[in-house]
């Protein structure tokens, strides 16, 4: 399985379970620029606990940020729960 296939499969599984799921981050930029993304990230409204129920092989790598690493065929995709950063200034 290719990385994009895994990411799309994760999105499909989340959506079929009633959640929202989107490819996000650098992979979107790379796809739009017709480059091969180095990795794929998914954002969802599912909580980390709900993600782990759907993907029991997932690893909590950023529990404080709601990030689960979902492996498949030697590939890993980060699945993050939606969040908002309050008070950010640049």
PyMOL Python script that loads the backbone (N, CA, C, O; Angstrom):
from pymol import cmd

cmd.read_pdbstr("""\
ATOM      1  N   UNK A   1       0.844  -1.180   0.000  1.00  0.00           N
ATOM      2  CA  UNK A   1       0.000   0.000   0.000  1.00  0.00           C
ATOM      3  C   UNK A   1       0.889   1.244   0.000  1.00  0.00           C
ATOM      4  O   UNK A   1       1.878   1.311   0.731  1.00  0.00           O
ATOM      5  N   UNK A   2       0.537   2.199  -0.805  1.00  0.00           N
ATOM      6  CA  UNK A   2       1.258   3.464  -0.892  1.00  0.00           C
ATOM      7  C   UNK A   2       0.791   4.398   0.225  1.00  0.00           C
ATOM      8  O   UNK A   2      -0.319   4.239   0.732  1.00  0.00           O
ATOM      9  N   UNK A   3       1.620   5.371   0.618  1.00  0.00           N
ATOM     10  CA  UNK A   3       1.238   6.285   1.696  1.00  0.00           C
ATOM     11  C   UNK A   3      -0.099   6.999   1.465  1.00  0.00           C
ATOM     12  O   UNK A   3      -0.904   7.123   2.388  1.00  0.00           O
ATOM     13  N   UNK A   4      -0.331   7.464   0.244  1.00  0.00           N
ATOM     14  CA  UNK A   4      -1.592   8.170  -0.012  1.00  0.00           C
ATOM     15  C   UNK A   4      -2.774   7.218   0.094  1.00  0.00           C
ATOM     16  O   UNK A   4      -3.844   7.611   0.559  1.00  0.00           O
ATOM     17  N   UNK A   5      -2.593   5.974  -0.329  1.00  0.00           N
ATOM     18  CA  UNK A   5      -3.671   4.990  -0.201  1.00  0.00           C
ATOM     19  C   UNK A   5      -4.004   4.753   1.266  1.00  0.00           C
ATOM     20  O   UNK A   5      -5.176   4.654   1.628  1.00  0.00           O
ATOM     21  N   UNK A   6      -2.980   4.662   2.112  1.00  0.00           N
ATOM     22  CA  UNK A   6      -3.215   4.471   3.540  1.00  0.00           C
ATOM     23  C   UNK A   6      -3.952   5.680   4.108  1.00  0.00           C
ATOM     24  O   UNK A   6      -4.929   5.517   4.839  1.00  0.00           O
ATOM     25  N   UNK A   7      -3.503   6.875   3.788  1.00  0.00           N
ATOM     26  CA  UNK A   7      -4.145   8.089   4.295  1.00  0.00           C
ATOM     27  C   UNK A   7      -5.602   8.158   3.835  1.00  0.00           C
ATOM     28  O   UNK A   7      -6.486   8.485   4.628  1.00  0.00           O
ATOM     29  N   UNK A   8      -5.857   7.854   2.568  1.00  0.00           N
ATOM     30  CA  UNK A   8      -7.229   7.868   2.062  1.00  0.00           C
ATOM     31  C   UNK A   8      -8.074   6.794   2.739  1.00  0.00           C
ATOM     32  O   UNK A   8      -9.248   7.017   3.032  1.00  0.00           O
ATOM     33  N   UNK A   9      -7.483   5.636   2.987  1.00  0.00           N
ATOM     34  CA  UNK A   9      -8.187   4.553   3.673  1.00  0.00           C
ATOM     35  C   UNK A   9      -8.559   4.959   5.098  1.00  0.00           C
ATOM     36  O   UNK A   9      -9.656   4.654   5.566  1.00  0.00           O
ATOM     37  N   UNK A  10      -7.650   5.643   5.781  1.00  0.00           N
ATOM     38  CA  UNK A  10      -7.931   6.132   7.133  1.00  0.00           C
ATOM     39  C   UNK A  10      -9.080   7.125   7.097  1.00  0.00           C
ATOM     40  O   UNK A  10      -9.984   7.057   7.930  1.00  0.00           O
ATOM     41  N   UNK A  11      -9.054   8.044   6.143  1.00  0.00           N
ATOM     42  CA  UNK A  11     -10.151   9.007   5.997  1.00  0.00           C
ATOM     43  C   UNK A  11     -11.468   8.283   5.732  1.00  0.00           C
ATOM     44  O   UNK A  11     -12.490   8.622   6.327  1.00  0.00           O
ATOM     45  N   UNK A  12     -11.452   7.297   4.851  1.00  0.00           N
ATOM     46  CA  UNK A  12     -12.669   6.539   4.545  1.00  0.00           C
ATOM     47  C   UNK A  12     -13.214   5.842   5.783  1.00  0.00           C
ATOM     48  O   UNK A  12     -14.419   5.877   6.034  1.00  0.00           O
ATOM     49  N   UNK A  13     -12.337   5.207   6.562  1.00  0.00           N
ATOM     50  CA  UNK A  13     -12.765   4.505   7.776  1.00  0.00           C
ATOM     51  C   UNK A  13     -13.386   5.472   8.770  1.00  0.00           C
ATOM     52  O   UNK A  13     -14.433   5.188   9.351  1.00  0.00           O
ATOM     53  N   UNK A  14     -12.741   6.614   8.964  1.00  0.00           N
ATOM     54  CA  UNK A  14     -13.283   7.622   9.883  1.00  0.00           C
ATOM     55  C   UNK A  14     -14.635   8.139   9.392  1.00  0.00           C
ATOM     56  O   UNK A  14     -15.575   8.259  10.178  1.00  0.00           O
ATOM     57  N   UNK A  15     -14.736   8.444   8.110  1.00  0.00           N
ATOM     58  CA  UNK A  15     -15.987   8.957   7.557  1.00  0.00           C
ATOM     59  C   UNK A  15     -17.099   7.917   7.626  1.00  0.00           C
ATOM     60  O   UNK A  15     -18.244   8.258   7.920  1.00  0.00           O
ATOM     61  N   UNK A  16     -16.779   6.663   7.360  1.00  0.00           N
ATOM     62  CA  UNK A  16     -17.781   5.594   7.439  1.00  0.00           C
ATOM     63  C   UNK A  16     -18.271   5.388   8.873  1.00  0.00           C
ATOM     64  O   UNK A  16     -19.366   4.868   9.089  1.00  0.00           O
ATOM     65  N   UNK A  17     -17.457   5.797   9.852  1.00  0.00           N
ATOM     66  CA  UNK A  17     -17.848   5.701  11.258  1.00  0.00           C
ATOM     67  C   UNK A  17     -18.578   6.966  11.734  1.00  0.00           C
ATOM     68  O   UNK A  17     -18.928   7.084  12.908  1.00  0.00           O
ATOM     69  N   UNK A  18     -18.803   7.912  10.802  1.00  0.00           N
ATOM     70  CA  UNK A  18     -19.568   9.110  11.122  1.00  0.00           C
ATOM     71  C   UNK A  18     -18.753  10.330  11.500  1.00  0.00           C
ATOM     72  O   UNK A  18     -19.306  11.324  11.970  1.00  0.00           O
ATOM     73  N   UNK A  19     -17.448  10.270  11.302  1.00  0.00           N
ATOM     74  CA  UNK A  19     -16.583  11.393  11.642  1.00  0.00           C
ATOM     75  C   UNK A  19     -16.170  12.155  10.380  1.00  0.00           C
ATOM     76  O   UNK A  19     -16.292  11.650   9.264  1.00  0.00           O
ATOM     77  N   UNK A  20     -15.686  13.365  10.582  1.00  0.00           N
ATOM     78  CA  UNK A  20     -15.078  14.122   9.495  1.00  0.00           C
ATOM     79  C   UNK A  20     -13.603  13.748   9.447  1.00  0.00           C
ATOM     80  O   UNK A  20     -13.007  13.436  10.478  1.00  0.00           O
ATOM     81  N   UNK A  21     -13.015  13.777   8.262  1.00  0.00           N
ATOM     82  CA  UNK A  21     -11.586  13.478   8.120  1.00  0.00           C
ATOM     83  C   UNK A  21     -11.069  14.154   6.859  1.00  0.00           C
ATOM     84  O   UNK A  21     -11.685  14.080   5.795  1.00  0.00           O
ATOM     85  N   UNK A  22      -9.924  14.814   7.002  1.00  0.00           N
ATOM     86  CA  UNK A  22      -9.337  15.558   5.892  1.00  0.00           C
ATOM     87  C   UNK A  22      -7.828  15.365   5.853  1.00  0.00           C
ATOM     88  O   UNK A  22      -7.186  15.273   6.900  1.00  0.00           O
ATOM     89  N   UNK A  23      -7.256  15.303   4.648  1.00  0.00           N
ATOM     90  CA  UNK A  23      -5.808  15.399   4.511  1.00  0.00           C
ATOM     91  C   UNK A  23      -5.440  16.841   4.824  1.00  0.00           C
ATOM     92  O   UNK A  23      -6.128  17.767   4.396  1.00  0.00           O
ATOM     93  N   UNK A  24      -4.346  17.035   5.577  1.00  0.00           N
ATOM     94  CA  UNK A  24      -3.948  18.381   5.982  1.00  0.00           C
ATOM     95  C   UNK A  24      -2.432  18.524   5.923  1.00  0.00           C
ATOM     96  O   UNK A  24      -1.702  17.543   5.778  1.00  0.00           O
ATOM     97  N   UNK A  25      -1.984  19.748   6.037  1.00  0.00           N
ATOM     98  CA  UNK A  25      -0.556  20.023   6.160  1.00  0.00           C
ATOM     99  C   UNK A  25       0.194  20.001   4.849  1.00  0.00           C
ATOM    100  O   UNK A  25      -0.347  20.297   3.784  1.00  0.00           O
ATOM    101  N   UNK A  26       1.462  19.641   4.965  1.00  0.00           N
ATOM    102  CA  UNK A  26       2.371  19.677   3.823  1.00  0.00           C
ATOM    103  C   UNK A  26       1.967  18.787   2.673  1.00  0.00           C
ATOM    104  O   UNK A  26       2.287  19.086   1.523  1.00  0.00           O
ATOM    105  N   UNK A  27       1.267  17.695   2.955  1.00  0.00           N
ATOM    106  CA  UNK A  27       0.871  16.813   1.850  1.00  0.00           C
ATOM    107  C   UNK A  27      -0.091  17.523   0.902  1.00  0.00           C
ATOM    108  O   UNK A  27      -0.047  17.305  -0.308  1.00  0.00           O
ATOM    109  N   UNK A  28      -0.957  18.371   1.450  1.00  0.00           N
ATOM    110  CA  UNK A  28      -1.902  19.106   0.601  1.00  0.00           C
ATOM    111  C   UNK A  28      -1.140  20.074  -0.297  1.00  0.00           C
ATOM    112  O   UNK A  28      -1.402  20.166  -1.496  1.00  0.00           O
ATOM    113  N   UNK A  29      -0.192  20.794   0.303  1.00  0.00           N
ATOM    114  CA  UNK A  29       0.642  21.715  -0.487  1.00  0.00           C
ATOM    115  C   UNK A  29       1.367  20.971  -1.598  1.00  0.00           C
ATOM    116  O   UNK A  29       1.377  21.409  -2.749  1.00  0.00           O
ATOM    117  N   UNK A  30       1.977  19.834  -1.240  1.00  0.00           N
ATOM    118  CA  UNK A  30       2.741  19.071  -2.225  1.00  0.00           C
ATOM    119  C   UNK A  30       1.855  18.535  -3.338  1.00  0.00           C
ATOM    120  O   UNK A  30       2.250  18.545  -4.504  1.00  0.00           O
ATOM    121  N   UNK A  31       0.653  18.062  -2.988  1.00  0.00           N
ATOM    122  CA  UNK A  31      -0.279  17.571  -4.006  1.00  0.00           C
ATOM    123  C   UNK A  31      -0.644  18.697  -4.964  1.00  0.00           C
ATOM    124  O   UNK A  31      -0.668  18.501  -6.178  1.00  0.00           O
ATOM    125  N   UNK A  32      -0.929  19.881  -4.416  1.00  0.00           N
ATOM    126  CA  UNK A  32      -1.291  21.025  -5.265  1.00  0.00           C
ATOM    127  C   UNK A  32      -0.134  21.464  -6.158  1.00  0.00           C
ATOM    128  O   UNK A  32      -0.345  21.950  -7.269  1.00  0.00           O
ATOM    129  N   UNK A  33       1.096  21.288  -5.660  1.00  0.00           N
ATOM    130  CA  UNK A  33       2.280  21.640  -6.455  1.00  0.00           C
ATOM    131  C   UNK A  33       2.755  20.479  -7.329  1.00  0.00           C
ATOM    132  O   UNK A  33       3.807  20.553  -7.963  1.00  0.00           O
ATOM    133  N   UNK A  34       1.958  19.403  -7.350  1.00  0.00           N
ATOM    134  CA  UNK A  34       2.248  18.206  -8.139  1.00  0.00           C
ATOM    135  C   UNK A  34       3.592  17.586  -7.757  1.00  0.00           C
ATOM    136  O   UNK A  34       4.352  17.124  -8.608  1.00  0.00           O
ATOM    137  N   UNK A  35       3.860  17.593  -6.440  1.00  0.00           N
ATOM    138  CA  UNK A  35       5.040  16.931  -5.889  1.00  0.00           C
ATOM    139  C   UNK A  35       4.590  15.670  -5.159  1.00  0.00           C
ATOM    140  O   UNK A  35       3.418  15.530  -4.808  1.00  0.00           O
ATOM    141  N   UNK A  36       5.517  14.767  -4.936  1.00  0.00           N
ATOM    142  CA  UNK A  36       5.232  13.560  -4.175  1.00  0.00           C
ATOM    143  C   UNK A  36       5.428  13.873  -2.694  1.00  0.00           C
ATOM    144  O   UNK A  36       6.558  14.116  -2.271  1.00  0.00           O
ATOM    145  N   UNK A  37       4.354  13.875  -1.889  1.00  0.00           N
ATOM    146  CA  UNK A  37       4.499  14.207  -0.468  1.00  0.00           C
ATOM    147  C   UNK A  37       5.402  13.225   0.271  1.00  0.00           C
ATOM    148  O   UNK A  37       5.408  12.027  -0.012  1.00  0.00           O
ATOM    149  N   UNK A  38       6.158  13.755   1.216  1.00  0.00           N
ATOM    150  CA  UNK A  38       7.036  12.913   2.037  1.00  0.00           C
ATOM    151  C   UNK A  38       6.227  12.132   3.061  1.00  0.00           C
ATOM    152  O   UNK A  38       6.579  11.005   3.410  1.00  0.00           O
ATOM    153  N   UNK A  39       5.132  12.738   3.546  1.00  0.00           N
ATOM    154  CA  UNK A  39       4.274  12.063   4.510  1.00  0.00           C
ATOM    155  C   UNK A  39       2.863  12.629   4.409  1.00  0.00           C
ATOM    156  O   UNK A  39       2.620  13.628   3.731  1.00  0.00           O
ATOM    157  N   UNK A  40       1.948  11.972   5.095  1.00  0.00           N
ATOM    158  CA  UNK A  40       0.544  12.375   5.065  1.00  0.00           C
ATOM    159  C   UNK A  40       0.031  12.543   6.478  1.00  0.00           C
ATOM    160  O   UNK A  40       0.359  11.761   7.371  1.00  0.00           O
ATOM    161  N   UNK A  41      -0.777  13.569   6.671  1.00  0.00           N
ATOM    162  CA  UNK A  41      -1.414  13.835   7.957  1.00  0.00           C
ATOM    163  C   UNK A  41      -2.909  13.955   7.730  1.00  0.00           C
ATOM    164  O   UNK A  41      -3.361  14.460   6.703  1.00  0.00           O
ATOM    165  N   UNK A  42      -3.673  13.477   8.717  1.00  0.00           N
ATOM    166  CA  UNK A  42      -5.127  13.525   8.670  1.00  0.00           C
ATOM    167  C   UNK A  42      -5.612  14.285   9.898  1.00  0.00           C
ATOM    168  O   UNK A  42      -5.092  14.085  10.996  1.00  0.00           O
ATOM    169  N   UNK A  43      -6.598  15.151   9.722  1.00  0.00           N
ATOM    170  CA  UNK A  43      -7.253  15.834  10.834  1.00  0.00           C
ATOM    171  C   UNK A  43      -8.695  15.346  10.884  1.00  0.00           C
ATOM    172  O   UNK A  43      -9.325  15.136   9.848  1.00  0.00           O
ATOM    173  N   UNK A  44      -9.216  15.168  12.107  1.00  0.00           N
ATOM    174  CA  UNK A  44     -10.549  14.608  12.287  1.00  0.00           C
ATOM    175  C   UNK A  44     -11.214  15.192  13.526  1.00  0.00           C
ATOM    176  O   UNK A  44     -10.546  15.727  14.411  1.00  0.00           O
ATOM    177  N   UNK A  45     -12.541  15.082  13.575  1.00  0.00           N
ATOM    178  CA  UNK A  45     -13.251  15.471  14.785  1.00  0.00           C
ATOM    179  C   UNK A  45     -13.373  14.299  15.757  1.00  0.00           C
ATOM    180  O   UNK A  45     -13.928  14.468  16.843  1.00  0.00           O
ATOM    181  N   UNK A  46     -12.877  13.129  15.402  1.00  0.00           N
ATOM    182  CA  UNK A  46     -12.849  11.978  16.312  1.00  0.00           C
ATOM    183  C   UNK A  46     -11.815  12.235  17.410  1.00  0.00           C
ATOM    184  O   UNK A  46     -10.747  12.789  17.152  1.00  0.00           O
ATOM    185  N   UNK A  47     -12.142  11.832  18.619  1.00  0.00           N
ATOM    186  CA  UNK A  47     -11.188  11.956  19.721  1.00  0.00           C
ATOM    187  C   UNK A  47     -10.105  10.895  19.568  1.00  0.00           C
ATOM    188  O   UNK A  47     -10.292   9.933  18.824  1.00  0.00           O
ATOM    189  N   UNK A  48      -8.982  11.051  20.254  1.00  0.00           N
ATOM    190  CA  UNK A  48      -7.945  10.007  20.193  1.00  0.00           C
ATOM    191  C   UNK A  48      -8.493   8.633  20.592  1.00  0.00           C
ATOM    192  O   UNK A  48      -8.123   7.621  19.995  1.00  0.00           O
ATOM    193  N   UNK A  49      -9.361   8.595  21.585  1.00  0.00           N
ATOM    194  CA  UNK A  49      -9.949   7.325  22.012  1.00  0.00           C
ATOM    195  C   UNK A  49     -10.780   6.695  20.895  1.00  0.00           C
ATOM    196  O   UNK A  49     -10.734   5.483  20.685  1.00  0.00           O
ATOM    197  N   UNK A  50     -11.531   7.517  20.190  1.00  0.00           N
ATOM    198  CA  UNK A  50     -12.348   7.012  19.079  1.00  0.00           C
ATOM    199  C   UNK A  50     -11.473   6.546  17.925  1.00  0.00           C
ATOM    200  O   UNK A  50     -11.783   5.547  17.276  1.00  0.00           O
ATOM    201  N   UNK A  51     -10.386   7.258  17.667  1.00  0.00           N
ATOM    202  CA  UNK A  51      -9.450   6.841  16.612  1.00  0.00           C
ATOM    203  C   UNK A  51      -8.851   5.484  16.966  1.00  0.00           C
ATOM    204  O   UNK A  51      -8.753   4.603  16.111  1.00  0.00           O
ATOM    205  N   UNK A  52      -8.449   5.315  18.229  1.00  0.00           N
ATOM    206  CA  UNK A  52      -7.849   4.046  18.651  1.00  0.00           C
ATOM    207  C   UNK A  52      -8.850   2.887  18.594  1.00  0.00           C
ATOM    208  O   UNK A  52      -8.455   1.744  18.366  1.00  0.00           O
ATOM    209  N   UNK A  53     -10.127   3.167  18.797  1.00  0.00           N
ATOM    210  CA  UNK A  53     -11.138   2.107  18.652  1.00  0.00           C
ATOM    211  C   UNK A  53     -11.192   1.625  17.204  1.00  0.00           C
ATOM    212  O   UNK A  53     -11.329   0.429  16.946  1.00  0.00           O
ATOM    213  N   UNK A  54     -11.084   2.564  16.261  1.00  0.00           N
ATOM    214  CA  UNK A  54     -11.128   2.217  14.839  1.00  0.00           C
ATOM    215  C   UNK A  54      -9.807   1.632  14.355  1.00  0.00           C
ATOM    216  O   UNK A  54      -9.783   0.810  13.439  1.00  0.00           O
ATOM    217  N   UNK A  55      -8.700   2.062  14.978  1.00  0.00           N
ATOM    218  CA  UNK A  55      -7.358   1.628  14.587  1.00  0.00           C
ATOM    219  C   UNK A  55      -6.613   1.160  15.833  1.00  0.00           C
ATOM    220  O   UNK A  55      -5.753   1.879  16.341  1.00  0.00           O
ATOM    221  N   UNK A  56      -6.932  -0.039  16.337  1.00  0.00           N
ATOM    222  CA  UNK A  56      -6.327  -0.506  17.585  1.00  0.00           C
ATOM    223  C   UNK A  56      -4.805  -0.647  17.526  1.00  0.00           C
ATOM    224  O   UNK A  56      -4.150  -0.699  18.566  1.00  0.00           O
ATOM    225  N   UNK A  57      -4.242  -0.709  16.326  1.00  0.00           N
ATOM    226  CA  UNK A  57      -2.790  -0.780  16.175  1.00  0.00           C
ATOM    227  C   UNK A  57      -2.135   0.591  16.295  1.00  0.00           C
ATOM    228  O   UNK A  57      -0.909   0.703  16.273  1.00  0.00           O
ATOM    229  N   UNK A  58      -2.963   1.643  16.421  1.00  0.00           N
ATOM    230  CA  UNK A  58      -2.455   3.001  16.513  1.00  0.00           C
ATOM    231  C   UNK A  58      -1.654   3.228  17.776  1.00  0.00           C
ATOM    232  O   UNK A  58      -1.851   2.556  18.789  1.00  0.00           O
ATOM    233  N   UNK A  59      -0.745   4.189  17.698  1.00  0.00           N
ATOM    234  CA  UNK A  59       0.128   4.527  18.817  1.00  0.00           C
ATOM    235  C   UNK A  59      -0.110   5.978  19.225  1.00  0.00           C
ATOM    236  O   UNK A  59      -0.140   6.866  18.374  1.00  0.00           O
ATOM    237  N   UNK A  60      -0.278   6.218  20.512  1.00  0.00           N
ATOM    238  CA  UNK A  60      -0.419   7.585  21.004  1.00  0.00           C
ATOM    239  C   UNK A  60       0.967   8.218  21.024  1.00  0.00           C
ATOM    240  O   UNK A  60       1.815   7.833  21.828  1.00  0.00           O
ATOM    241  N   UNK A  61       1.197   9.178  20.151  1.00  0.00           N
ATOM    242  CA  UNK A  61       2.509   9.824  20.086  1.00  0.00           C
ATOM    243  C   UNK A  61       2.451  11.271  20.548  1.00  0.00           C
ATOM    244  O   UNK A  61       3.477  11.873  20.862  1.00  0.00           O
ATOM    245  N   UNK A  62       1.281  11.807  20.586  1.00  0.00           N
ATOM    246  CA  UNK A  62       1.115  13.186  21.017  1.00  0.00           C
ATOM    247  C   UNK A  62      -0.198  13.326  21.740  1.00  0.00           C
ATOM    248  O   UNK A  62      -1.046  14.127  21.349  1.00  0.00           O
ATOM    249  N   UNK A  63      -0.376  12.545  22.806  1.00  0.00           N
ATOM    250  CA  UNK A  63      -1.659  12.504  23.502  1.00  0.00           C
ATOM    251  C   UNK A  63      -2.111  13.900  23.933  1.00  0.00           C
ATOM    252  O   UNK A  63      -3.302  14.205  23.876  1.00  0.00           O
ATOM    253  N   UNK A  64      -1.174  14.750  24.361  1.00  0.00           N
ATOM    254  CA  UNK A  64      -1.558  16.092  24.802  1.00  0.00           C
ATOM    255  C   UNK A  64      -2.109  16.928  23.649  1.00  0.00           C
ATOM    256  O   UNK A  64      -2.827  17.902  23.874  1.00  0.00           O
ATOM    257  N   UNK A  65      -1.773  16.548  22.408  1.00  0.00           N
ATOM    258  CA  UNK A  65      -2.277  17.250  21.231  1.00  0.00           C
ATOM    259  C   UNK A  65      -3.307  16.427  20.471  1.00  0.00           C
ATOM    260  O   UNK A  65      -3.802  16.870  19.434  1.00  0.00           O
ATOM    261  N   UNK A  66      -3.639  15.236  20.966  1.00  0.00           N
ATOM    262  CA  UNK A  66      -4.626  14.396  20.306  1.00  0.00           C
ATOM    263  C   UNK A  66      -4.114  13.744  19.043  1.00  0.00           C
ATOM    264  O   UNK A  66      -4.861  13.619  18.072  1.00  0.00           O
ATOM    265  N   UNK A  67      -2.840  13.317  19.025  1.00  0.00           N
ATOM    266  CA  UNK A  67      -2.240  12.730  17.823  1.00  0.00           C
ATOM    267  C   UNK A  67      -2.051  11.225  18.012  1.00  0.00           C
ATOM    268  O   UNK A  67      -1.475  10.767  18.999  1.00  0.00           O
ATOM    269  N   UNK A  68      -2.559  10.470  17.029  1.00  0.00           N
ATOM    270  CA  UNK A  68      -2.397   9.024  16.988  1.00  0.00           C
ATOM    271  C   UNK A  68      -1.637   8.682  15.712  1.00  0.00           C
ATOM    272  O   UNK A  68      -1.978   9.177  14.638  1.00  0.00           O
ATOM    273  N   UNK A  69      -0.623   7.852  15.818  1.00  0.00           N
ATOM    274  CA  UNK A  69       0.141   7.387  14.662  1.00  0.00           C
ATOM    275  C   UNK A  69      -0.455   6.057  14.223  1.00  0.00           C
ATOM    276  O   UNK A  69      -0.431   5.083  14.975  1.00  0.00           O
ATOM    277  N   UNK A  70      -0.990   6.014  13.006  1.00  0.00           N
ATOM    278  CA  UNK A  70      -1.621   4.798  12.486  1.00  0.00           C
ATOM    279  C   UNK A  70      -0.675   4.156  11.475  1.00  0.00           C
ATOM    280  O   UNK A  70      -0.408   4.731  10.420  1.00  0.00           O
ATOM    281  N   UNK A  71      -0.161   2.951  11.798  1.00  0.00           N
ATOM    282  CA  UNK A  71       0.758   2.273  10.886  1.00  0.00           C
ATOM    283  C   UNK A  71       0.023   1.365   9.901  1.00  0.00           C
ATOM    284  O   UNK A  71      -1.101   0.928  10.145  1.00  0.00           O
ATOM    285  N   UNK A  72       0.688   1.101   8.793  1.00  0.00           N
ATOM    286  CA  UNK A  72       0.157   0.170   7.805  1.00  0.00           C
ATOM    287  C   UNK A  72       1.196  -0.123   6.748  1.00  0.00           C
ATOM    288  O   UNK A  72       1.679   0.791   6.080  1.00  0.00           O
ATOM    289  N   UNK A  73       1.544  -1.383   6.589  1.00  0.00           N
ATOM    290  CA  UNK A  73       2.503  -1.796   5.560  1.00  0.00           C
ATOM    291  C   UNK A  73       3.811  -1.015   5.615  1.00  0.00           C
ATOM    292  O   UNK A  73       4.338  -0.614   4.578  1.00  0.00           O
ATOM    293  N   UNK A  74       4.338  -0.795   6.819  1.00  0.00           N
ATOM    294  CA  UNK A  74       5.604  -0.087   6.965  1.00  0.00           C
ATOM    295  C   UNK A  74       5.509   1.416   6.801  1.00  0.00           C
ATOM    296  O   UNK A  74       6.528   2.105   6.776  1.00  0.00           O
ATOM    297  N   UNK A  75       4.297   1.928   6.691  1.00  0.00           N
ATOM    298  CA  UNK A  75       4.044   3.357   6.517  1.00  0.00           C
ATOM    299  C   UNK A  75       3.316   3.838   7.771  1.00  0.00           C
ATOM    300  O   UNK A  75       2.634   3.053   8.430  1.00  0.00           O
ATOM    301  N   UNK A  76       3.455   5.111   8.102  1.00  0.00           N
ATOM    302  CA  UNK A  76       2.732   5.675   9.238  1.00  0.00           C
ATOM    303  C   UNK A  76       2.075   6.982   8.842  1.00  0.00           C
ATOM    304  O   UNK A  76       2.662   7.803   8.137  1.00  0.00           O
ATOM    305  N   UNK A  77       0.843   7.163   9.307  1.00  0.00           N
ATOM    306  CA  UNK A  77       0.101   8.400   9.059  1.00  0.00           C
ATOM    307  C   UNK A  77      -0.305   8.968  10.412  1.00  0.00           C
ATOM    308  O   UNK A  77      -0.835   8.247  11.256  1.00  0.00           O
ATOM    309  N   UNK A  78      -0.057  10.263  10.620  1.00  0.00           N
ATOM    310  CA  UNK A  78      -0.481  10.925  11.849  1.00  0.00           C
ATOM    311  C   UNK A  78      -1.937  11.337  11.709  1.00  0.00           C
ATOM    312  O   UNK A  78      -2.329  11.950  10.717  1.00  0.00           O
ATOM    313  N   UNK A  79      -2.736  10.990  12.721  1.00  0.00           N
ATOM    314  CA  UNK A  79      -4.147  11.359  12.761  1.00  0.00           C
ATOM    315  C   UNK A  79      -4.329  12.253  13.981  1.00  0.00           C
ATOM    316  O   UNK A  79      -4.116  11.815  15.112  1.00  0.00           O
ATOM    317  N   UNK A  80      -4.721  13.498  13.758  1.00  0.00           N
ATOM    318  CA  UNK A  80      -4.853  14.474  14.838  1.00  0.00           C
ATOM    319  C   UNK A  80      -6.298  14.924  14.977  1.00  0.00           C
ATOM    320  O   UNK A  80      -7.003  15.128  13.988  1.00  0.00           O
ATOM    321  N   UNK A  81      -6.721  15.074  16.218  1.00  0.00           N
ATOM    322  CA  UNK A  81      -8.045  15.613  16.493  1.00  0.00           C
ATOM    323  C   UNK A  81      -8.017  17.117  16.250  1.00  0.00           C
ATOM    324  O   UNK A  81      -7.042  17.791  16.580  1.00  0.00           O
ATOM    325  N   UNK A  82      -9.112  17.643  15.662  1.00  0.00           N
ATOM    326  CA  UNK A  82      -9.206  19.084  15.449  1.00  0.00           C
ATOM    327  C   UNK A  82      -8.907  19.811  16.753  1.00  0.00           C
ATOM    328  O   UNK A  82      -9.291  19.356  17.831  1.00  0.00           O
ATOM    329  N   UNK A  83      -8.226  20.932  16.646  1.00  0.00           N
ATOM    330  CA  UNK A  83      -7.984  21.784  17.810  1.00  0.00           C
ATOM    331  C   UNK A  83      -7.877  23.225  17.340  1.00  0.00           C
ATOM    332  O   UNK A  83      -7.675  23.502  16.157  1.00  0.00           O
ATOM    333  N   UNK A  84      -8.013  24.115  18.275  1.00  0.00           N
ATOM    334  CA  UNK A  84      -7.802  25.515  17.948  1.00  0.00           C
ATOM    335  C   UNK A  84      -6.724  26.049  18.871  1.00  0.00           C
ATOM    336  O   UNK A  84      -6.701  25.754  20.065  1.00  0.00           O
ATOM    337  N   UNK A  85      -5.844  26.831  18.302  1.00  0.00           N
ATOM    338  CA  UNK A  85      -4.775  27.454  19.076  1.00  0.00           C
ATOM    339  C   UNK A  85      -5.252  28.844  19.455  1.00  0.00           C
ATOM    340  O   UNK A  85      -5.457  29.695  18.589  1.00  0.00           O
ATOM    341  N   UNK A  86      -5.425  29.070  20.736  1.00  0.00           N
ATOM    342  CA  UNK A  86      -5.932  30.347  21.213  1.00  0.00           C
ATOM    343  C   UNK A  86      -4.764  31.220  21.658  1.00  0.00           C
ATOM    344  O   UNK A  86      -3.832  30.746  22.308  1.00  0.00           O
ATOM    345  N   UNK A  87      -4.826  32.475  21.305  1.00  0.00           N
ATOM    346  CA  UNK A  87      -3.821  33.409  21.761  1.00  0.00           C
ATOM    347  C   UNK A  87      -2.530  33.375  20.987  1.00  0.00           C
ATOM    348  O   UNK A  87      -1.517  33.888  21.463  1.00  0.00           O
ATOM    349  N   UNK A  88      -2.532  32.781  19.793  1.00  0.00           N
ATOM    350  CA  UNK A  88      -1.309  32.722  18.980  1.00  0.00           C
ATOM    351  C   UNK A  88      -1.013  34.085  18.363  1.00  0.00           C
ATOM    352  O   UNK A  88      -1.904  34.736  17.817  1.00  0.00           O
ATOM    353  N   UNK A  89       0.224  34.500  18.455  1.00  0.00           N
ATOM    354  CA  UNK A  89       0.648  35.715  17.760  1.00  0.00           C
ATOM    355  C   UNK A  89       1.933  35.417  17.020  1.00  0.00           C
ATOM    356  O   UNK A  89       2.718  34.558  17.423  1.00  0.00           O
ATOM    357  N   UNK A  90       2.133  36.128  15.949  1.00  0.00           N
ATOM    358  CA  UNK A  90       3.313  35.909  15.124  1.00  0.00           C
ATOM    359  C   UNK A  90       4.193  37.144  15.149  1.00  0.00           C
ATOM    360  O   UNK A  90       5.246  37.165  14.512  1.00  0.00           O
TER     361      UNK A  90
END
""", "prot")
cmd.dss("prot")
cmd.show_as("cartoon", "prot")
cmd.util.cbc("prot")
cmd.orient("prot")
